[in-house]
């Protein structure tokens, strides 16, 4: 059997549950309970579906499996739509899958050839002949194959021909709306971090390497780490100032983050800069993960550097009060 193990370290506990397969042909576990989807963000709606997947696998005494795709199908089907950015990198998605307790994840390369498989071929050739699954769970908005079949009754009848039972998992509704990856992306692009985090079920995060910057922050008393995000498909929230938590080398810090072009200094390049509270030492070349907690204000151009410094002092006090409020709750 060909598979990779994915490791997560949380404090001193090592989780070693999730088996990852990088092609459907590598998967040799018969009669699983399986669901299919892109699962960008692994948000609350996805999490509820995966909880049901686990419940059903235990009920049927089968192992649980997710079939997902990389790259995102929209990047292949609509290559000219360059505005698609994703909530999770592949590594982040796998970490979130790990936390659910799912046993197997198949990452199938999605290309033009794969995209031409219709729903009947997908059920017969992929789910039955190749994966030999026992039970299929369909997400409420998932569409099968090039013909984008979404009718659960037709899916059931087709699957039954190959000895597969199937059922649909209904949408998870909160605040009167069905949660979707698209809605969360739009919230983040608008800077509505709290709403996005509520729909995700966790704090939105970005990870990047600390690179050399222009050191403007240091000159004005607010030294910052300039973050370079390697995955160009990762969604960066709206320009502005945020309260964030920062992790590096298993240590947790608090800080304030600025995303934008630094208009006071006539900047042209969009940057991600974090001022980490109570941090001492060199940080260049290190990888940081930033967890977005709340939006503070929009970026704007100030009339002078002194005016900017005064605002940064106010921002820092606002962020510190935000975290103090969390402690008091």
JOWO-V926202 format. One record per residue. N is the residue number from 1. RES is the residue in one letter. SS is DSSP state (H for helix, E for strand, C for the rest). PHI is phi in degrees with one decimal (NA if undefined). OMEGA is omega as a letter, one per 30 degrees, with the letter a starting at -180 (999 if undefined). Layout:
n=<N:N>
res=<RES:RES>
ss=<SS:SS>
phi=<PHI:PHI>
omega=<OMEGA:OMEGA>
This chain:
n=<1:2:3:4:5:6:7:8:9:10:11:12:13:14:15:16:17:18:19:20:21:22:23:24:25:26:27:28:29:30:31:32:33:34:35:36:37:38:39:40:41:42:43:44:45:46:47:48:49:50:51:52:53:54:55:56:57:58:59:60:61:62:63:64:65:66:67:68:69:70:71:72:73:74:75:76:77:78:79:80:81:82:83:84:85:86:87:88:89:90:91:92:93:94:95:96:97:98:99:100:101:102:103:104:105:106:107:108:109:110:111:112:113:114:115:116:117:118:119:120:121:122:123:124:125:126:127:128:129:130:131:132:133:134:135:136:137:138:139:140:141:142:143:144:145:146:147:148:149:150:151:152:153:154:155:156:157:158:159:160:161:162:163:164:165:166:167:168:169:170:171:172:173:174:175:176:177:178:179:180:181:182:183:184:185:186:187:188:189:190:191:192:193:194:195:196:197:198:199:200:201:202:203:204:205:206:207:208:209:210:211:212:213:214:215:216:217:218:219:220:221:222:223:224:225:226:227:228:229:230:231:232:233:234:235:236:237:238:239:240:241:242:243:244:245:246:247:248:249:250:251:252:253:254:255:256:257:258:259:260:261:262:263:264:265:266:267:268:269:270:271:272:273:274:275:276:277:278:279:280:281:282:283:284:285:286:287:288:289:290:291:292:293:294:295:296:297:298:299:300:301:302:303:304:305:306:307:308:309:310:311:312:313:314:315:316:317:318:319:320:321:322:323:324:325:326:327:328:329>
res=<X:X:X:X:X:X:X:X:X:X:X:X:X:X:X:X:X:X:X:X:X:X:X:X:X:X:X:X:X:X:X:X:X:X:X:X:X:X:X:X:X:X:X:X:X:X:X:X:X:X:X:X:X:X:X:X:X:X:X:X:X:X:X:X:X:X:X:X:X:X:X:X:X:X:X:X:X:X:X:X:X:X:X:X:X:X:X:X:X:X:X:X:X:X:X:X:X:X:X:X:X:X:X:X:X:X:X:X:X:X:X:X:X:X:X:X:X:X:X:X:X:X:X:X:X:X:X:X:X:X:X:X:X:X:X:X:X:X:X:X:X:X:X:X:X:X:X:X:X:X:X:X:X:X:X:X:X:X:X:X:X:X:X:X:X:X:X:X:X:X:X:X:X:X:X:X:X:X:X:X:X:X:X:X:X:X:X:X:X:X:X:X:X:X:X:X:X:X:X:X:X:X:X:X:X:X:X:X:X:X:X:X:X:X:X:X:X:X:X:X:X:X:X:X:X:X:X:X:X:X:X:X:X:X:X:X:X:X:X:X:X:X:X:X:X:X:X:X:X:X:X:X:X:X:X:X:X:X:X:X:X:X:X:X:X:X:X:X:X:X:X:X:X:X:X:X:X:X:X:X:X:X:X:X:X:X:X:X:X:X:X:X:X:X:X:X:X:X:X:X:X:X:X:X:X:X:X:X:X:X:X:X:X:X:X:X:X:X:X:X:X:X:X:X:X:X:X:X:X>
ss=<C:C:C:E:E:C:C:E:E:E:C:C:E:E:E:C:C:C:E:E:E:C:C:H:H:H:C:C:C:C:C:C:E:E:E:E:C:C:C:C:C:C:C:H:H:H:H:H:H:H:H:H:H:H:H:H:H:H:H:C:C:C:C:E:E:E:E:E:E:E:C:C:H:H:H:H:H:C:C:C:C:C:C:C:C:E:C:C:C:H:H:H:H:H:H:H:H:H:H:H:C:C:C:E:E:E:E:E:E:C:C:H:H:H:H:C:C:C:H:H:H:H:H:H:H:H:H:H:H:H:C:C:C:C:E:E:E:E:E:C:C:C:C:E:C:C:C:C:E:C:C:H:H:H:H:H:H:H:H:H:C:C:C:C:E:E:E:E:E:C:C:C:E:E:C:C:E:E:C:C:H:H:H:H:H:H:H:H:H:C:C:C:H:H:H:H:H:H:H:H:C:C:C:C:E:E:E:E:E:E:E:C:C:C:C:H:H:H:H:C:C:C:C:C:E:E:E:E:C:C:C:C:C:E:C:C:C:C:C:E:E:E:E:E:E:E:E:E:C:C:E:E:E:E:E:E:E:E:E:E:C:C:H:H:H:C:C:C:C:C:E:E:E:E:E:E:C:C:C:C:C:C:C:C:C:C:E:E:E:E:E:E:E:E:E:E:E:C:C:C:C:C:C:C:H:H:H:H:H:H:H:H:H:H:H:H:H:H:H:H:H:H:H:H:H:H:H:H:C>
phi=<NA:-107.6:-156.2:-106.8:-99.3:-111.3:-109.0:-130.2:-111.8:-118.4:55.2:-108.6:-93.8:-105.7:-97.1:-139.9:-113.5:-85.8:-100.9:-117.5:-120.1:-97.2:-165.4:-60.0:-69.7:-82.6:-86.9:-127.5:-101.6:-79.3:61.7:-83.8:-98.5:-131.0:-129.3:-125.3:171.1:-81.4:58.5:-66.1:93.6:40.8:-77.0:-57.7:-62.7:-62.0:-61.3:-65.7:-62.6:-70.5:-61.2:-67.4:-58.0:-64.5:-58.2:-67.7:-65.8:-69.0:-62.0:-93.4:57.4:-121.1:-91.2:-95.7:-148.4:-114.8:-107.4:-127.4:-130.6:-145.7:-70.5:-58.5:-51.8:-64.5:-69.5:-92.2:-73.8:-130.8:-63.1:-81.7:-87.3:-80.4:-87.2:-73.7:-122.7:-112.5:-74.3:-134.2:-73.3:-61.1:-61.9:-64.1:-61.8:-64.9:-61.6:-69.2:-59.9:-55.5:-67.2:-76.6:93.1:-60.8:-89.2:-134.2:-132.4:-104.9:-104.4:-94.4:-64.4:-100.5:-133.2:-60.5:-63.2:-64.8:-66.8:-87.9:-73.2:-83.3:-63.3:-66.8:-61.1:-63.1:-67.0:-74.0:-78.1:-86.9:-72.3:-89.0:-70.6:-87.7:-96.1:52.8:-80.5:-100.9:-142.9:-113.5:-112.2:-106.4:-67.9:-62.6:-115.3:-82.5:-118.6:-94.2:70.9:-64.0:-89.2:53.2:-67.0:-128.5:-78.5:-65.6:-67.5:-68.5:-61.3:-59.8:-64.2:-66.2:-64.3:-60.8:-63.0:-114.7:74.8:-110.0:-90.3:-144.7:-152.4:-104.0:-99.2:-72.4:-64.3:-91.3:-108.7:-142.2:54.1:76.1:-139.9:-77.1:-75.0:-144.1:-62.3:-62.5:-63.3:-68.3:-58.1:-64.8:-63.2:-65.4:-66.4:-95.3:78.5:-86.8:-64.4:-61.8:-66.3:-61.8:-63.3:-64.9:-74.2:-72.0:87.8:-164.1:-80.6:-60.2:-137.1:-134.1:-124.9:-162.3:-93.7:-79.5:-113.9:-64.4:-116.1:-86.9:61.2:-65.5:-58.9:-63.5:-67.7:-107.5:89.5:-131.0:-59.9:-128.0:-96.9:-88.4:-97.3:-107.9:-88.9:-73.4:-85.5:-68.8:-87.0:-72.7:-73.2:-102.1:-60.4:-57.8:-59.6:150.1:-108.4:-132.7:-86.3:-136.1:-104.2:-127.4:-120.1:-158.3:51.2:64.1:-108.8:-112.0:-127.8:-115.7:-171.0:-122.3:-116.9:-119.1:-115.1:155.8:-107.7:52.3:-61.6:-61.4:-104.5:56.9:-69.7:-115.6:-97.0:-71.4:-126.4:-123.5:-128.2:-119.5:-96.0:-92.4:-72.1:57.6:-105.5:-126.8:126.2:-82.6:-126.5:-61.0:86.1:-81.9:-95.8:-118.0:-114.5:-106.8:-109.5:-76.4:-103.4:-160.8:-86.5:-101.1:-163.2:-77.2:-72.2:-150.7:-89.4:-98.7:-73.7:-155.3:-66.0:-61.6:-64.2:-62.7:-60.3:-61.3:-67.7:-62.9:-64.4:-65.4:-59.6:-62.4:-63.7:-63.2:-65.1:-62.9:-66.3:-60.2:-67.6:-64.0:-64.2:-64.2:-65.7:-75.9:-69.7>
omega=<a:l:l:l:l:a:l:l:l:a:a:a:l:l:a:a:a:l:a:a:a:l:a:a:l:a:a:l:a:l:l:l:a:l:a:l:l:l:l:a:a:a:a:l:l:a:l:l:a:l:l:l:l:l:a:l:l:l:a:a:l:l:a:a:l:l:a:a:l:f:l:a:a:l:l:a:a:a:a:l:a:a:a:l:a:l:a:l:l:l:l:l:l:l:l:l:a:a:a:a:l:a:a:l:l:l:a:l:l:l:a:l:l:a:a:l:l:a:a:l:a:a:a:a:a:a:a:a:a:a:l:a:a:a:a:l:a:l:a:a:a:l:a:l:a:l:l:l:a:a:a:a:l:l:l:a:l:a:a:l:a:l:l:l:a:l:a:l:a:a:l:a:l:a:l:a:l:a:l:l:a:l:l:l:a:l:a:l:l:a:a:a:a:l:l:l:l:l:l:a:l:a:l:a:l:l:l:a:l:a:l:l:l:l:l:a:l:a:a:l:l:a:a:l:a:a:l:l:a:a:a:l:a:a:l:a:a:l:l:a:a:l:a:l:a:l:l:a:l:l:a:l:l:a:l:a:l:l:l:a:l:a:l:l:l:l:l:a:l:a:l:a:a:l:a:a:l:l:l:l:l:a:a:l:a:l:l:l:a:l:a:a:l:l:a:a:l:l:l:l:l:a:a:l:l:l:l:a:l:l:l:l:l:l:a:l:l:l:l:l:l:a:l:l:l:a:a:a:999>
